[in-house]
Amino acid sequence: MFFMLSVSPSTTFILHHFADTYQNISLGSSLTATDDNSSWSSPSGEFSFGFQKLGNDGFILAIWPV
């Protein structure tokens, strides 16, 4: 199953550089849409999600099975 959510560039997210090996995202952590196309995997390893750049002024949040 594949889901997409369009995220406006005016939406504010702050990125803490988490590696894919992190299994828990602490309360108060945040994520930002950037040009590096990074992603996070679920603790179970069943799916991942991340932002992909869409044109010059937008991003898509994609969730995909691993």
BABATOR-869933 format. One record per residue: residue number from 1; residue in one letter; x, y, z of N, C-alpha, C in turn. Coordinates in nm, 3 decimals. Each point is the difference from the previous one (the first is absolute). Example, Ala and Ser with C-alpha at 12.3 -4.5 7.8 and 13.67 -1.06 7.14 Angstrom:
BEGIN
+-----+------+---------+---------+---------+---------+---------+---------+---------+---------+---------+
|  nr | rest |    n_xx |    n_yy |    n_zz |   ca_xx |   ca_yy |   ca_zz |    c_xx |    c_yy |    c_zz |
+-----+------+---------+---------+---------+---------+---------+---------+---------+---------+---------+
|   1 |    a |   1.319 |  -0.569 |   0.780 |  -0.089 |   0.119 |   0.000 |   0.090 |   0.120 |   0.000 |
|   2 |    s |  -0.035 |   0.105 |  -0.072 |   0.082 |   0.119 |   0.006 |  -0.077 |   0.109 |   0.073 |
+-----+------+---------+---------+---------+---------+---------+---------+---------+---------+---------+
***
This chain:
BEGIN
+-----+------+---------+---------+---------+---------+---------+---------+---------+---------+---------+
|  nr | rest |    n_xx |    n_yy |    n_zz |   ca_xx |   ca_yy |   ca_zz |    c_xx |    c_yy |    c_zz |
+-----+------+---------+---------+---------+---------+---------+---------+---------+---------+---------+
|   1 |    m |   0.085 |  -0.117 |   0.000 |  -0.085 |   0.117 |   0.000 |   0.090 |   0.124 |   0.000 |
|   2 |    f |  -0.036 |   0.101 |  -0.073 |   0.082 |   0.121 |  -0.016 |  -0.088 |   0.122 |   0.023 |
|   3 |    f |   0.041 |   0.088 |   0.089 |  -0.074 |   0.122 |   0.032 |   0.086 |   0.121 |  -0.032 |
|   4 |    m |  -0.063 |   0.108 |  -0.046 |   0.073 |   0.125 |  -0.023 |  -0.079 |   0.115 |   0.061 |
|   5 |    l |   0.072 |   0.096 |   0.054 |  -0.058 |   0.120 |   0.058 |   0.080 |   0.118 |  -0.050 |
|   6 |    s |  -0.067 |   0.094 |  -0.063 |   0.068 |   0.120 |  -0.047 |   0.023 |   0.094 |   0.117 |
|   7 |    v |   0.122 |   0.045 |   0.016 |   0.036 |   0.089 |   0.112 |   0.045 |   0.134 |  -0.056 |
|   8 |    s |  -0.066 |   0.105 |   0.041 |   0.033 |   0.134 |  -0.044 |   0.137 |   0.040 |   0.053 |
|   9 |    p |   0.079 |   0.073 |  -0.081 |   0.131 |   0.043 |   0.049 |  -0.011 |   0.097 |   0.117 |
|  10 |    s |  -0.117 |   0.060 |   0.019 |  -0.015 |   0.091 |   0.113 |  -0.023 |  -0.075 |   0.131 |
|  11 |    t |  -0.027 |  -0.131 |  -0.011 |  -0.015 |  -0.081 |   0.120 |   0.136 |  -0.013 |   0.067 |
|  12 |    t |   0.005 |   0.028 |   0.127 |   0.128 |   0.001 |   0.070 |   0.026 |  -0.134 |   0.067 |
|  13 |    f |   0.110 |  -0.060 |  -0.038 |   0.050 |  -0.121 |   0.064 |   0.146 |   0.025 |   0.032 |
|  14 |    i |   0.049 |  -0.054 |   0.110 |   0.141 |   0.014 |   0.036 |   0.063 |  -0.138 |  -0.002 |
|  15 |    l |   0.114 |  -0.012 |  -0.066 |   0.064 |  -0.131 |  -0.013 |   0.107 |  -0.021 |   0.105 |
|  16 |    h |  -0.011 |  -0.109 |   0.069 |   0.110 |  -0.051 |   0.081 |   0.052 |  -0.116 |  -0.082 |
|  17 |    h |   0.130 |  -0.007 |  -0.023 |   0.055 |  -0.100 |  -0.089 |   0.000 |  -0.137 |   0.067 |
|  18 |    f |  -0.108 |  -0.074 |  -0.021 |  -0.012 |  -0.134 |   0.055 |   0.044 |  -0.100 |  -0.106 |
|  19 |    a |   0.075 |  -0.099 |   0.039 |   0.040 |  -0.107 |  -0.091 |  -0.115 |  -0.100 |  -0.012 |
|  20 |    d |   0.000 |  -0.080 |  -0.105 |  -0.103 |  -0.101 |  -0.019 |   0.000 |  -0.105 |   0.111 |
|  21 |    t |   0.106 |  -0.009 |   0.078 |   0.009 |  -0.099 |   0.106 |  -0.078 |   0.040 |   0.124 |
|  22 |    y |  -0.046 |   0.124 |   0.011 |  -0.076 |   0.042 |   0.116 |  -0.134 |  -0.073 |   0.000 |
|  23 |    q |  -0.034 |  -0.061 |   0.113 |  -0.127 |  -0.071 |   0.008 |  -0.107 |   0.082 |   0.071 |
|  24 |    n |   0.039 |   0.101 |   0.073 |  -0.096 |   0.084 |   0.070 |   0.027 |   0.146 |  -0.033 |
|  25 |    i |  -0.107 |   0.072 |  -0.021 |   0.011 |   0.144 |  -0.021 |  -0.054 |   0.063 |   0.127 |
|  26 |    s |   0.084 |   0.072 |   0.070 |  -0.035 |   0.055 |   0.131 |  -0.107 |   0.108 |  -0.010 |
|  27 |    l |  -0.079 |   0.011 |   0.105 |  -0.098 |   0.107 |   0.011 |   0.071 |   0.133 |  -0.016 |
|  28 |    g |  -0.054 |   0.087 |  -0.082 |   0.062 |   0.130 |  -0.026 |   0.091 |   0.001 |  -0.120 |
|  29 |    s |   0.029 |  -0.118 |  -0.058 |   0.081 |  -0.006 |  -0.122 |  -0.083 |   0.053 |  -0.116 |
|  30 |    s |   0.067 |   0.043 |  -0.103 |  -0.071 |   0.051 |  -0.117 |   0.076 |  -0.036 |  -0.127 |
|  31 |    l |  -0.064 |   0.022 |  -0.112 |   0.052 |  -0.038 |  -0.130 |  -0.022 |   0.115 |  -0.096 |
|  32 |    t |   0.093 |   0.022 |  -0.091 |  -0.018 |   0.105 |  -0.100 |   0.017 |  -0.057 |  -0.140 |
|  33 |    a |  -0.067 |   0.060 |  -0.094 |   0.015 |  -0.038 |  -0.140 |   0.121 |   0.074 |  -0.055 |
|  34 |    t |   0.101 |  -0.074 |  -0.046 |   0.121 |   0.059 |  -0.057 |   0.033 |  -0.069 |  -0.131 |
|  35 |    d |   0.101 |   0.047 |  -0.067 |   0.038 |  -0.056 |  -0.130 |   0.075 |  -0.131 |   0.007 |
|  36 |    d |   0.033 |  -0.050 |   0.120 |   0.083 |  -0.120 |   0.009 |  -0.076 |  -0.132 |  -0.012 |
|  37 |    n |  -0.134 |   0.005 |  -0.010 |  -0.083 |  -0.120 |  -0.018 |   0.028 |  -0.108 |   0.105 |
|  38 |    s |   0.020 |   0.039 |   0.125 |   0.023 |  -0.097 |   0.106 |  -0.133 |  -0.066 |   0.040 |
|  39 |    s |   0.009 |  -0.115 |   0.066 |  -0.120 |  -0.070 |   0.043 |   0.023 |  -0.065 |   0.135 |
|  40 |    w |  -0.110 |  -0.037 |   0.067 |   0.004 |  -0.073 |   0.126 |  -0.071 |  -0.132 |  -0.021 |
|  41 |    s |   0.053 |  -0.106 |   0.059 |  -0.065 |  -0.131 |  -0.003 |  -0.079 |  -0.020 |   0.128 |
|  42 |    s |  -0.107 |  -0.078 |  -0.009 |  -0.079 |  -0.032 |   0.118 |   0.080 |  -0.093 |   0.091 |
|  43 |    p |  -0.031 |  -0.002 |   0.130 |   0.073 |  -0.089 |   0.091 |  -0.008 |  -0.147 |  -0.042 |
|  44 |    s |  -0.112 |  -0.040 |  -0.060 |  -0.016 |  -0.139 |  -0.044 |   0.074 |  -0.028 |  -0.130 |
|  45 |    g |   0.039 |   0.106 |  -0.071 |   0.066 |  -0.018 |  -0.129 |  -0.097 |  -0.032 |  -0.113 |
|  46 |    e |  -0.131 |   0.012 |   0.026 |  -0.100 |  -0.033 |  -0.101 |  -0.024 |   0.112 |  -0.099 |
|  47 |    f |   0.023 |   0.125 |   0.038 |  -0.020 |   0.112 |  -0.092 |   0.099 |   0.112 |   0.031 |
|  48 |    s |   0.014 |   0.090 |  -0.094 |   0.082 |   0.121 |   0.016 |  -0.082 |   0.118 |  -0.049 |
|  49 |    f |   0.041 |   0.120 |   0.042 |  -0.062 |   0.120 |  -0.053 |   0.105 |   0.108 |  -0.012 |
|  50 |    g |  -0.026 |   0.094 |  -0.090 |   0.092 |   0.110 |  -0.019 |  -0.056 |   0.101 |  -0.097 |
|  51 |    f |   0.064 |   0.114 |  -0.008 |  -0.041 |   0.106 |  -0.091 |   0.073 |  -0.012 |  -0.133 |
|  52 |    q |  -0.069 |   0.027 |  -0.109 |   0.059 |   0.009 |  -0.133 |  -0.035 |   0.137 |  -0.055 |
|  53 |    k |   0.097 |   0.067 |  -0.061 |  -0.022 |   0.133 |  -0.056 |  -0.096 |  -0.010 |  -0.118 |
|  54 |    l |  -0.094 |   0.093 |  -0.007 |  -0.099 |   0.005 |  -0.107 |   0.008 |   0.137 |  -0.065 |
|  55 |    g |   0.061 |   0.008 |  -0.119 |   0.018 |   0.128 |  -0.067 |   0.096 |   0.088 |   0.077 |
|  56 |    n |  -0.018 |   0.132 |  -0.013 |   0.089 |   0.095 |   0.066 |  -0.048 |   0.045 |   0.137 |
|  57 |    d |  -0.126 |  -0.024 |   0.031 |  -0.055 |   0.058 |   0.123 |  -0.090 |  -0.094 |   0.079 |
|  58 |    g |   0.021 |  -0.129 |  -0.012 |  -0.085 |  -0.092 |   0.074 |   0.070 |  -0.131 |   0.031 |
|  59 |    f |  -0.064 |  -0.077 |   0.085 |   0.050 |  -0.131 |   0.039 |  -0.117 |  -0.096 |   0.010 |
|  60 |    i |   0.030 |  -0.127 |  -0.016 |  -0.097 |  -0.107 |   0.021 |   0.053 |  -0.086 |   0.114 |
|  61 |    l |  -0.086 |  -0.031 |   0.096 |   0.035 |  -0.095 |   0.104 |  -0.046 |  -0.136 |  -0.049 |
|  62 |    a |   0.093 |  -0.091 |  -0.020 |  -0.031 |  -0.133 |  -0.052 |   0.021 |  -0.103 |   0.110 |
|  63 |    i |  -0.089 |  -0.100 |   0.003 |   0.011 |  -0.113 |   0.091 |  -0.003 |  -0.125 |  -0.085 |
|  64 |    w |   0.100 |  -0.089 |   0.018 |   0.009 |  -0.119 |  -0.084 |   0.040 |  -0.122 |   0.082 |
|  65 |    p |  -0.044 |  -0.120 |  -0.045 |   0.043 |  -0.123 |   0.067 |   0.146 |  -0.028 |  -0.030 |
|  66 |    v |   0.069 |  -0.065 |   0.093 |   0.141 |  -0.032 |  -0.019 |   0.014 |  -0.144 |  -0.041 |
+-----+------+---------+---------+---------+---------+---------+---------+---------+---------+---------+
***
